[in-house]
């Protein structure tokens, strides 16, 4: 009888644990949707289409570690990704196979140095600038706040000829454009001292003092970021 009771107890515990294990996973349905899209049968397999084009469609040929943020706010951490800049698509790696990220991704946060989480490259979707750079495209966030600076990177394909050869070849050409958001408007802008002076200098006395103290000329992206982030921190 004791043996029978013991067996019954074990069976009840086994059934209970199985029921519990089937119900404790409270992740919303969209997480399962993402996981399903990562399977070979989901129809989102990524196939590299540029075998006859010289160069690479990727911004970085190596896999990078990133956090992937869905529209719902759910975050997938430590995803291996790379960006096809010709199609403006992020690709993720699962079991040495490549798949496209689903459409419900809002942000991709890349950590180029996995030992330093403060270093990040952020790509957001949902920013409507113009017909080409629209809410369905990923754009890099350089600085964001009262004044925002974005960078749109694309790889176009051009045809070319080599000397003494009549064959038409194809190659990737890097294209990038900065956009600044000020006073409720987006405008294309080039990173230069002239535009830096025109856009940021004399805008605010405190900012001017900061620019002078740091000896910022606006000659590169880093100096623009320092000035814009400082201005955005002001009350």
N, C-alpha and C positions, 0 to 999 in steps of 0.2 A: 504493500500500500504506500509506504514511504517512497519507494522507487517510482511508483506511478505518479504520486504527487510531485516529485522532483521533475519528472519528464514533462508533466503538464505545466509546471512553473516555467521551465525552460522554453516550452512552446509559446506560452503567453508572452514571455519576455521577448522572444524572437519576433513574434507577430507585431507586438507593440513597437519595437525598435524599427521595424520596417515601415510601419505606418507613419511613425514620427519622422523617419528619414525622408519620406516622400512629401512631407508637409512643411518641414522647417525651412526649406529653401524659399525665401521670400523675395528673391530678385524679381523685378517686374518682367513682363513678357518680352519687352524690347531687348533685354539682355540675351534671351534665348534666340531672338531673331538674329542678333549679331553673330551668335555662335553658329547658328544654322547657316548663315551666309559664309561662314568660314570653312564649311565642309566642301569637299570636292563635288558634291551633288547639288550645290546651291545655285550654280549658274553664274557665279561671280569670279570664276577663275581668271587670273590675269595672264594674258599671252602677250609677250613682247612682239610688237608688230614692225619694228624698224630695222630688220636685218640688212636692208640695202641702203641704210643711211649711216654715214660716217659720224662717229661720236656716240654719245649716250643721251637718251631722253630723260634720264634721271638727274636730279640736282646733285645727288650723292649716290654713287654706285654701291656703296656699302650700306648694310642695314643699320639703322639707328634706333635707339630706344626712345619711346614716346608714350605719353598718356593720351588716350583717345577719349574725347568727351562727346557724348551723344546729346541730341537736342533736349532730351529729358533731364540732363544734368548727370546721368550715370557716367562714371569714369572707369575705363579699362586701363590698367596700369602696366607699364613695362611691355608694351607691344613693339615688336620689331617692324619698322616701317621704312619706306623710301617713297619719294615723290616722282611720278612721271610728269615732268613739267610741260611736256608737249600737250598732254590731255588734261592737265590740272587734276590729276587723280593721285590719291595715296594708296599704296600697295602695302599689305601686311603679310608677314611670313608665318606660316603655321606648318610645322613638321616638314620644313624644307620645300614647301609649295607656296606659291604666291597667289593672293586673292585681293580683289578691290575692296576698299572700305565701303560700307553701305551708305546710302544717301542720307541717313539720319545722323550723320556725324556733324557736329558743330565746330569742334576745335581739335587740332592736333598740336600737342606740346612736346617738342623734341628736346632731349637732354644730350647735347653733344659730348658732354663730359659726365659720365655716370657717377663720378666721385664728387661732383659739385652740382647739387640740385638747383642752385641759384642761377646757373647758366642755362638759359632756355631759349628756344626759337619757337615762336607761337604763330600758328596759322589759323585764321578764323574764316568761317563761311557765314554769309548772311549780311554782308556789307554791300549795299547797292551804290556803286559809284557812277557807272555808265553802262552802255550796252555790252561792252566787252568784259568789264570787271563788274560782274553782277552778283546778286545774292547767292548764286549757285556755285561761285568760284571761291577757292581758297586763296587768301591774301595774307601776306606776312604782316604781323603787327609789330611796328618798330617802337612806337610810343603811343599812349592812348590817354585821353583826358579832355580837358577844355580845348587843347590842341592835340590832334592825333596825326601820326605819320605812319603810312603804310607803304609796303613795297610789293608790287605785282611782278612775279618772275615767270617767264615763259620761254620755251625753246621752240623756235620756228624751224621749218625745214626749207632750205633753199637749194636750188640746182646750181651746179657749177661745172666748169670744164677744166681739165688739166692740159698743160701745154703739150701739143703734139698728139693729143688724143681727142677724137671727135665725140667720144661717149659722154653723155650727160650723167653726172654723178649727183648725189644728194648728201647734204650734211646739216647738222644741227647748228643753229645760230642762237646764242644767248640774247634774250631781250629782257630788260627790266625797266619799270617805271615807278617812280615814287608818287604818292598822292598825299596831300595834306588836307586835313579837315579843320576848318576855322569858320567861326561865325555862321555855322549851320550849312556850310558848303564844302564839297570836295573839289579840289583842283589839282591837276597834274603839276609836278614841280621837279626841278633838277636840283641835286645837291651841289651847291656852289656858294662861294663867299657872297656873291652879289645877291642871290636869293635869300641867303641867311640874313644879311643886313636889311633887305627889303621886308622880309616876313617877320623877323623877331626883334630886331633892334628898334629902340624908341617905342616899343609897345608897352613897356612897363619899367619904371625907374629902378625897381628892385631887381628885375631881370637884367637890365643894362649893367647894373653894378656887379651882378654875378658873372655876366659874360666878360666884363673887363677883368675881374679878379681871376677868372680861370683862363683868360687869354684865348677865348674861343673865336675862331674865324669862320666856322661853318664850312670848312674845306672838305670834311668827310662826315659820314653818317653818325659816327660816334659823338661828334661835337653837337650835332643837331639834337641827338637824344638827350645829352646832358642839359642843354638849354631848355628843351621842351618839357622834360621831366621836372626840372626846377620850377618852370612857370606853372605847370599843372599842380605843383605842391603848394603854391601860394594861396592864401585864403581869398 
